[in-house]
Amino acid sequence: MSNQHAPRNVGTLFRQAAVLVTLLLTAAAPAQRFTIRDLGTLPGYPDSQAMGLSESGLVVGGLKDSSDNWAAFLWDQGEMSVLPLLAGYDSAMARAVNGQWIVGQCSYEEGGYTFTRGVRWINGVCEELPPFAGESSAAFDLNSSGYVVGSSDCCDDLWVPYHACLWTPDGTPGDLGTLGVNNSAAWGINDAGQIVGWSHVGTGSEYHAVLWQPGAPPMDLGTLGGNLSVATAISETGVITGYSGNLCGDHHAFVWRPESGMVDLGTLGGSRSGAYDINTRGWIVGFAANAAEQPRACLWIDGEAFDLNDMVEATGWDGLTEARSVNDRYQIVGMGYVGGDFHAFLLTPVQIVGDVDGDGDVDLQDLAALLASYGACVGDPRYNPDADFDDSGCVDLADLAALLAHYGE
């Protein structure tokens, strides 16, 4: 099949399109919209909290009963199920899922103390992730290869420090160490094996965000001017997010890059914010206070903060308060109020005409992707069905016109 209307000089086309794009540029906020799905609860559990999200849309988190005990859950294509406990434990929370494995922790109380044990669920079976000493461990994240990060006791004494821990796929724990004193914990890992978290520094009264890299000592990522910071997640490209104290004593979300260091992401008009996850595109999710100091689920795109409540028709919701995870399909999970109870939610982006790469806006990346496929039809290796907006079988002038009509959205 051939396209008789496709110009042969794509370079000329690109220059002409670039002129049109310049005329279309605006400073308007992204027009990205989301559909929202209430993930609900199960009988006996009035509250649900989403914590982790896989690339395929699996959601994990916790269900809370009236006695404040938690049960870990898995939500899969509309079905929510409770994950089993370790024997002798009475509470659990699932933190992350990679499509095959789920990680989190089980806990119980004894003698006024809470003991936790990191766990992973494989094919519905709960397996412990043992500490390298002592009684307690906790698991917070895992990568696609099955490496798990969290924290572990260092010895049998309840009062001694705990350290950041890396479990290999066979469940063997390893001590990641600290920045020199007391405690540390690992909260995120990517497929390159880069790990982020926090560690005490100095005399132990302060703690800083940390980057652990294979073959290198722990790196102190600093703060926004305060005495504490925590790195919560790292993208596949090595961009880190989290939260930090500032000079005013407030906690703000941050993004860290090797070339720029730690940058304050700000708020929605209030005094505080925090970031919990980042995807490959660089979308960051968390919460931010508005001018009334109300916590709002927040999305940061290229450093700009957006209230997710304004990007979705949340009928029946009293407010989305926190976003916990985002995948590379731009789906987001978190929690909000429904009739006075907390419910987990799943946001799915509404496709925008012209958004070839599916990142929620129509920009130069989409134009470049369309032009790379321009003139190609079904059967041509260059054909990109995501750029064929009218499903004509070819990427042609009609598709280019559609993209330019929505440029900047």
MOKA-V201336 format. One record per residue. N is the residue number from 1. PHI is phi in whole degrees, -180 to 180 (NA if undefined). NEAR is the number of other C-alpha atoms within 12 Angstrom. D_LAST is the distance of its C-alpha to the last C-alpha in whole Angstrom. Layout:
# MOKA-V201336
n=N phi=PHI near=NEAR d_last=D_LAST
n=N phi=PHI near=NEAR d_last=D_LAST
This chain:
# MOKA-V201336
n=1 phi=NA near=13 d_last=32
n=2 phi=-125 near=19 d_last=31
n=3 phi=-114 near=21 d_last=28
n=4 phi=-72 near=14 d_last=30
n=5 phi=-99 near=15 d_last=27
n=6 phi=-84 near=22 d_last=26
n=7 phi=-66 near=20 d_last=26
n=8 phi=-86 near=16 d_last=29
n=9 phi=-95 near=13 d_last=27
n=10 phi=-67 near=22 d_last=24
n=11 phi=-61 near=15 d_last=25
n=12 phi=-63 near=13 d_last=25
n=13 phi=-60 near=25 d_last=22
n=14 phi=-63 near=24 d_last=20
n=15 phi=-64 near=16 d_last=21
n=16 phi=-66 near=18 d_last=20
n=17 phi=-65 near=27 d_last=16
n=18 phi=-62 near=24 d_last=16
n=19 phi=-64 near=15 d_last=17
n=20 phi=-63 near=22 d_last=15
n=21 phi=-63 near=28 d_last=12
n=22 phi=-57 near=16 d_last=14
n=23 phi=-71 near=14 d_last=14
n=24 phi=-91 near=21 d_last=10
n=25 phi=-60 near=21 d_last=9
n=26 phi=-137 near=16 d_last=9
n=27 phi=-100 near=11 d_last=10
n=28 phi=-68 near=13 d_last=8
n=29 phi=-67 near=22 d_last=8
n=30 phi=-56 near=31 d_last=5
n=31 phi=-90 near=28 d_last=5
n=32 phi=-57 near=33 d_last=7
n=33 phi=-123 near=31 d_last=11
n=34 phi=-128 near=29 d_last=14
n=35 phi=-90 near=25 d_last=17
n=36 phi=-121 near=31 d_last=20
n=37 phi=-126 near=30 d_last=24
n=38 phi=-77 near=34 d_last=27
n=39 phi=-78 near=36 d_last=29
n=40 phi=70 near=35 d_last=32
n=41 phi=-140 near=34 d_last=35
n=42 phi=-125 near=24 d_last=39
n=43 phi=-53 near=16 d_last=42
n=44 phi=92 near=17 d_last=44
n=45 phi=-127 near=25 d_last=40
n=46 phi=-73 near=27 d_last=38
n=47 phi=-121 near=36 d_last=36
n=48 phi=-135 near=45 d_last=34
n=49 phi=-141 near=44 d_last=31
n=50 phi=-87 near=46 d_last=29
n=51 phi=-120 near=43 d_last=30
n=52 phi=-136 near=49 d_last=29
n=53 phi=-146 near=46 d_last=26
n=54 phi=-92 near=36 d_last=27
n=55 phi=-65 near=25 d_last=25
n=56 phi=-90 near=21 d_last=26
n=57 phi=97 near=30 d_last=25
n=58 phi=-70 near=37 d_last=29
n=59 phi=-124 near=48 d_last=29
n=60 phi=-129 near=47 d_last=32
n=61 phi=175 near=45 d_last=33
n=62 phi=-139 near=44 d_last=36
n=63 phi=-115 near=41 d_last=37
n=64 phi=-111 near=31 d_last=39
n=65 phi=-93 near=24 d_last=43
n=66 phi=-70 near=15 d_last=44
n=67 phi=-97 near=14 d_last=47
n=68 phi=67 near=17 d_last=44
n=69 phi=-89 near=24 d_last=44
n=70 phi=-111 near=33 d_last=41
n=71 phi=-122 near=42 d_last=41
n=72 phi=-73 near=47 d_last=39
n=73 phi=-130 near=45 d_last=36
n=74 phi=-122 near=47 d_last=35
n=75 phi=-112 near=40 d_last=32
n=76 phi=-137 near=20 d_last=32
n=77 phi=51 near=14 d_last=30
n=78 phi=93 near=17 d_last=31
n=79 phi=-111 near=17 d_last=34
n=80 phi=-104 near=27 d_last=35
n=81 phi=-138 near=27 d_last=38
n=82 phi=-84 near=32 d_last=40
n=83 phi=-87 near=35 d_last=41
n=84 phi=-70 near=32 d_last=45
n=85 phi=-95 near=32 d_last=46
n=86 phi=-69 near=29 d_last=49
n=87 phi=-59 near=17 d_last=52
n=88 phi=91 near=16 d_last=53
n=89 phi=-108 near=26 d_last=50
n=90 phi=-123 near=26 d_last=49
n=91 phi=-148 near=33 d_last=45
n=92 phi=-156 near=41 d_last=42
n=93 phi=-141 near=43 d_last=38
n=94 phi=-93 near=48 d_last=36
n=95 phi=-108 near=44 d_last=34
n=96 phi=-153 near=53 d_last=32
n=97 phi=-144 near=41 d_last=32
n=98 phi=-112 near=33 d_last=32
n=99 phi=101 near=28 d_last=32
n=100 phi=-120 near=24 d_last=36
n=101 phi=-114 near=36 d_last=37
n=102 phi=-122 near=47 d_last=36
n=103 phi=-126 near=52 d_last=37
n=104 phi=177 near=49 d_last=38
n=105 phi=-152 near=49 d_last=42
n=106 phi=-108 near=42 d_last=44
n=107 phi=-148 near=33 d_last=47
n=108 phi=-152 near=24 d_last=50
n=109 phi=-111 near=17 d_last=52
n=110 phi=-155 near=12 d_last=55
n=111 phi=61 near=7 d_last=57
n=112 phi=84 near=7 d_last=55
n=113 phi=-112 near=13 d_last=52
n=114 phi=-104 near=20 d_last=49
n=115 phi=-110 near=27 d_last=50
n=116 phi=-122 near=35 d_last=47
n=117 phi=-138 near=42 d_last=46
n=118 phi=-61 near=46 d_last=43
n=119 phi=-140 near=46 d_last=43
n=120 phi=-134 near=48 d_last=41
n=121 phi=-106 near=38 d_last=41
n=122 phi=-124 near=22 d_last=42
n=123 phi=53 near=14 d_last=42
n=124 phi=83 near=21 d_last=43
n=125 phi=-104 near=19 d_last=45
n=126 phi=-91 near=28 d_last=45
n=127 phi=-119 near=27 d_last=46
n=128 phi=-78 near=35 d_last=47
n=129 phi=-111 near=41 d_last=46
n=130 phi=-70 near=35 d_last=49
n=131 phi=-71 near=36 d_last=49
n=132 phi=-82 near=30 d_last=51
n=133 phi=-167 near=25 d_last=53
n=134 phi=73 near=23 d_last=54
n=135 phi=-107 near=29 d_last=53
n=136 phi=-110 near=38 d_last=49
n=137 phi=-151 near=44 d_last=46
n=138 phi=-150 near=43 d_last=42
n=139 phi=-116 near=46 d_last=39
n=140 phi=-118 near=46 d_last=36
n=141 phi=-158 near=53 d_last=34
n=142 phi=-151 near=48 d_last=34
n=143 phi=-106 near=36 d_last=33
n=144 phi=-70 near=24 d_last=33
n=145 phi=-88 near=21 d_last=37
n=146 phi=93 near=30 d_last=38
n=147 phi=-78 near=37 d_last=39
n=148 phi=-119 near=49 d_last=38
n=149 phi=-123 near=52 d_last=38
n=150 phi=179 near=50 d_last=39
n=151 phi=-146 near=48 d_last=43
n=152 phi=-150 near=43 d_last=46
n=153 phi=-58 near=36 d_last=50
n=154 phi=-98 near=32 d_last=52
n=155 phi=-159 near=19 d_last=55
n=156 phi=-81 near=16 d_last=57
n=157 phi=-81 near=13 d_last=57
n=158 phi=-62 near=17 d_last=55
n=159 phi=-97 near=15 d_last=55
n=160 phi=-88 near=19 d_last=54
n=161 phi=-67 near=29 d_last=50
n=162 phi=-117 near=36 d_last=48
n=163 phi=-124 near=39 d_last=46
n=164 phi=-58 near=45 d_last=42
n=165 phi=-131 near=47 d_last=43
n=166 phi=-121 near=46 d_last=42
n=167 phi=-99 near=40 d_last=43
n=168 phi=-75 near=23 d_last=44
n=169 phi=-57 near=21 d_last=43
n=170 phi=-87 near=17 d_last=47
n=171 phi=92 near=25 d_last=46
n=172 phi=-80 near=20 d_last=48
n=173 phi=-85 near=31 d_last=47
n=174 phi=-139 near=29 d_last=47
n=175 phi=-82 near=31 d_last=47
n=176 phi=-87 near=39 d_last=44
n=177 phi=79 near=34 d_last=46
n=178 phi=-135 near=36 d_last=45
n=179 phi=-87 near=32 d_last=44
n=180 phi=128 near=25 d_last=48
n=181 phi=-141 near=22 d_last=49
n=182 phi=50 near=26 d_last=49
n=183 phi=-97 near=34 d_last=46
n=184 phi=-156 near=43 d_last=43
n=185 phi=-153 near=45 d_last=40
n=186 phi=-105 near=47 d_last=37
n=187 phi=-114 near=44 d_last=34
n=188 phi=-149 near=50 d_last=32
n=189 phi=-146 near=48 d_last=33
n=190 phi=-110 near=37 d_last=31
n=191 phi=-73 near=24 d_last=32
n=192 phi=-83 near=20 d_last=33
n=193 phi=85 near=31 d_last=36
n=194 phi=-77 near=38 d_last=34
n=195 phi=-127 near=46 d_last=35
n=196 phi=-128 near=50 d_last=34
n=197 phi=176 near=49 d_last=35
n=198 phi=-151 near=48 d_last=38
n=199 phi=-152 near=43 d_last=41
n=200 phi=-64 near=33 d_last=44
n=201 phi=-133 near=28 d_last=45
n=202 phi=59 near=18 d_last=48
n=203 phi=-85 near=14 d_last=50
n=204 phi=98 near=19 d_last=48
n=205 phi=-87 near=14 d_last=47
n=206 phi=-122 near=26 d_last=43
n=207 phi=-139 near=34 d_last=41
n=208 phi=-125 near=42 d_last=38
n=209 phi=-63 near=47 d_last=35
n=210 phi=-132 near=45 d_last=36
n=211 phi=-119 near=46 d_last=35
n=212 phi=-103 near=40 d_last=38
n=213 phi=-125 near=25 d_last=38
n=214 phi=-54 near=18 d_last=40
n=215 phi=78 near=11 d_last=43
n=216 phi=-133 near=13 d_last=42
n=217 phi=-72 near=17 d_last=43
n=218 phi=-58 near=31 d_last=41
n=219 phi=-109 near=29 d_last=39
n=220 phi=-78 near=31 d_last=38
n=221 phi=-89 near=38 d_last=35
n=222 phi=79 near=34 d_last=36
n=223 phi=-140 near=37 d_last=34
n=224 phi=-92 near=32 d_last=32
n=225 phi=115 near=23 d_last=36
n=226 phi=-90 near=23 d_last=37
n=227 phi=-107 near=28 d_last=40
n=228 phi=-150 near=34 d_last=38
n=229 phi=-159 near=42 d_last=34
n=230 phi=-137 near=45 d_last=33
n=231 phi=-92 near=47 d_last=31
n=232 phi=-103 near=44 d_last=30
n=233 phi=-157 near=52 d_last=28
n=234 phi=-136 near=48 d_last=28
n=235 phi=-81 near=37 d_last=25
n=236 phi=-67 near=25 d_last=26
n=237 phi=-98 near=21 d_last=25
n=238 phi=87 near=30 d_last=28
n=239 phi=-87 near=37 d_last=25
n=240 phi=-115 near=45 d_last=27
n=241 phi=-135 near=50 d_last=26
n=242 phi=168 near=48 d_last=28
n=243 phi=-147 near=48 d_last=29
n=244 phi=-150 near=41 d_last=32
n=245 phi=-73 near=32 d_last=34
n=246 phi=-115 near=27 d_last=33
n=247 phi=-66 near=15 d_last=36
n=248 phi=-87 near=14 d_last=36
n=249 phi=89 near=17 d_last=37
n=250 phi=-93 near=27 d_last=33
n=251 phi=-100 near=33 d_last=31
n=252 phi=-126 near=42 d_last=28
n=253 phi=-65 near=47 d_last=26
n=254 phi=-138 near=50 d_last=25
n=255 phi=-125 near=47 d_last=24
n=256 phi=-124 near=41 d_last=27
n=257 phi=-129 near=20 d_last=27
n=258 phi=-57 near=15 d_last=30
n=259 phi=-82 near=10 d_last=29
n=260 phi=-123 near=13 d_last=28
n=261 phi=73 near=20 d_last=30
n=262 phi=-85 near=33 d_last=29
n=263 phi=-123 near=29 d_last=26
n=264 phi=-71 near=35 d_last=25
n=265 phi=-90 near=39 d_last=22
n=266 phi=74 near=35 d_last=23
n=267 phi=-135 near=37 d_last=23
n=268 phi=-103 near=33 d_last=21
n=269 phi=111 near=22 d_last=24
n=270 phi=-97 near=22 d_last=27
n=271 phi=-101 near=26 d_last=29
n=272 phi=-144 near=34 d_last=28
n=273 phi=-164 near=43 d_last=26
n=274 phi=-156 near=45 d_last=27
n=275 phi=-117 near=46 d_last=25
n=276 phi=-121 near=48 d_last=26
n=277 phi=-155 near=52 d_last=24
n=278 phi=-147 near=45 d_last=22
n=279 phi=-103 near=36 d_last=20
n=280 phi=-63 near=25 d_last=21
n=281 phi=-69 near=27 d_last=17
n=282 phi=101 near=31 d_last=18
n=283 phi=-66 near=40 d_last=16
n=284 phi=-120 near=49 d_last=19
n=285 phi=-126 near=49 d_last=20
n=286 phi=176 near=48 d_last=23
n=287 phi=-138 near=46 d_last=24
n=288 phi=-152 near=44 d_last=24
n=289 phi=-81 near=31 d_last=26
n=290 phi=-88 near=25 d_last=24
n=291 phi=-63 near=15 d_last=26
n=292 phi=-89 near=14 d_last=29
n=293 phi=64 near=17 d_last=29
n=294 phi=-89 near=23 d_last=28
n=295 phi=-71 near=31 d_last=27
n=296 phi=-129 near=39 d_last=23
n=297 phi=-61 near=43 d_last=21
n=298 phi=-129 near=49 d_last=19
n=299 phi=-124 near=52 d_last=16
n=300 phi=-106 near=39 d_last=16
n=301 phi=-122 near=28 d_last=13
n=302 phi=52 near=20 d_last=15
n=303 phi=86 near=23 d_last=17
n=304 phi=-101 near=27 d_last=15
n=305 phi=-91 near=37 d_last=16
n=306 phi=-129 near=35 d_last=14
n=307 phi=-78 near=36 d_last=17
n=308 phi=-64 near=45 d_last=16
n=309 phi=-63 near=35 d_last=18
n=310 phi=-89 near=24 d_last=15
n=311 phi=-114 near=26 d_last=13
n=312 phi=-150 near=28 d_last=16
n=313 phi=-88 near=20 d_last=18
n=314 phi=-91 near=24 d_last=21
n=315 phi=-61 near=17 d_last=24
n=316 phi=91 near=18 d_last=27
n=317 phi=-95 near=25 d_last=26
n=318 phi=-89 near=19 d_last=28
n=319 phi=149 near=32 d_last=25
n=320 phi=-91 near=45 d_last=23
n=321 phi=-104 near=38 d_last=25
n=322 phi=-158 near=40 d_last=25
n=323 phi=-111 near=46 d_last=23
n=324 phi=-109 near=44 d_last=25
n=325 phi=-151 near=51 d_last=24
n=326 phi=-139 near=46 d_last=21
n=327 phi=-107 near=39 d_last=21
n=328 phi=-81 near=28 d_last=19
n=329 phi=-96 near=25 d_last=18
n=330 phi=68 near=39 d_last=16
n=331 phi=-80 near=42 d_last=18
n=332 phi=-134 near=47 d_last=20
n=333 phi=-120 near=50 d_last=23
n=334 phi=-176 near=45 d_last=25
n=335 phi=-150 near=45 d_last=27
n=336 phi=-159 near=40 d_last=27
n=337 phi=-94 near=30 d_last=29
n=338 phi=-131 near=25 d_last=31
n=339 phi=59 near=14 d_last=34
n=340 phi=90 near=13 d_last=35
n=341 phi=-108 near=27 d_last=35
n=342 phi=-83 near=31 d_last=32
n=343 phi=-128 near=39 d_last=30
n=344 phi=-75 near=47 d_last=28
n=345 phi=-130 near=48 d_last=25
n=346 phi=-127 near=44 d_last=23
n=347 phi=-102 near=41 d_last=19
n=348 phi=-124 near=31 d_last=17
n=349 phi=-67 near=29 d_last=13
n=350 phi=-83 near=23 d_last=12
n=351 phi=-64 near=26 d_last=11
n=352 phi=-102 near=30 d_last=8
n=353 phi=-60 near=34 d_last=9
n=354 phi=101 near=38 d_last=9
n=355 phi=-87 near=39 d_last=9
n=356 phi=-65 near=35 d_last=12
n=357 phi=-89 near=27 d_last=13
n=358 phi=71 near=28 d_last=12
n=359 phi=-95 near=37 d_last=11
n=360 phi=97 near=36 d_last=8
n=361 phi=-144 near=34 d_last=5
n=362 phi=-113 near=37 d_last=6
n=363 phi=-142 near=34 d_last=8
n=364 phi=-62 near=30 d_last=12
n=365 phi=-63 near=25 d_last=13
n=366 phi=-69 near=34 d_last=12
n=367 phi=-61 near=39 d_last=13
n=368 phi=-63 near=29 d_last=16
n=369 phi=-66 near=29 d_last=16
n=370 phi=-66 near=41 d_last=16
n=371 phi=-65 near=38 d_last=19
n=372 phi=-67 near=25 d_last=21
n=373 phi=-107 near=32 d_last=21
n=374 phi=-62 near=39 d_last=21
n=375 phi=87 near=36 d_last=25
n=376 phi=-89 near=33 d_last=25
n=377 phi=-123 near=26 d_last=26
n=378 phi=-52 near=23 d_last=28
n=379 phi=102 near=15 d_last=31
n=380 phi=-84 near=18 d_last=29
n=381 phi=-57 near=14 d_last=29
n=382 phi=-81 near=21 d_last=26
n=383 phi=-65 near=28 d_last=24
n=384 phi=-117 near=31 d_last=21
n=385 phi=-60 near=29 d_last=20
n=386 phi=-71 near=31 d_last=17
n=387 phi=-96 near=43 d_last=16
n=388 phi=-94 near=34 d_last=18
n=389 phi=-67 near=27 d_last=16
n=390 phi=-97 near=20 d_last=19
n=391 phi=55 near=17 d_last=21
n=392 phi=-82 near=23 d_last=23
n=393 phi=96 near=26 d_last=25
n=394 phi=-139 near=34 d_last=24
n=395 phi=-94 near=41 d_last=21
n=396 phi=-138 near=36 d_last=21
n=397 phi=-61 near=29 d_last=20
n=398 phi=-63 near=26 d_last=18
n=399 phi=-70 near=36 d_last=16
n=400 phi=-62 near=41 d_last=15
n=401 phi=-63 near=25 d_last=14
n=402 phi=-64 near=25 d_last=12
n=403 phi=-62 near=39 d_last=10
n=404 phi=-65 near=33 d_last=10
n=405 phi=-67 near=24 d_last=9
n=406 phi=-109 near=32 d_last=6
n=407 phi=-61 near=35 d_last=6
n=408 phi=94 near=31 d_last=4
n=409 phi=-78 near=29 d_last=0
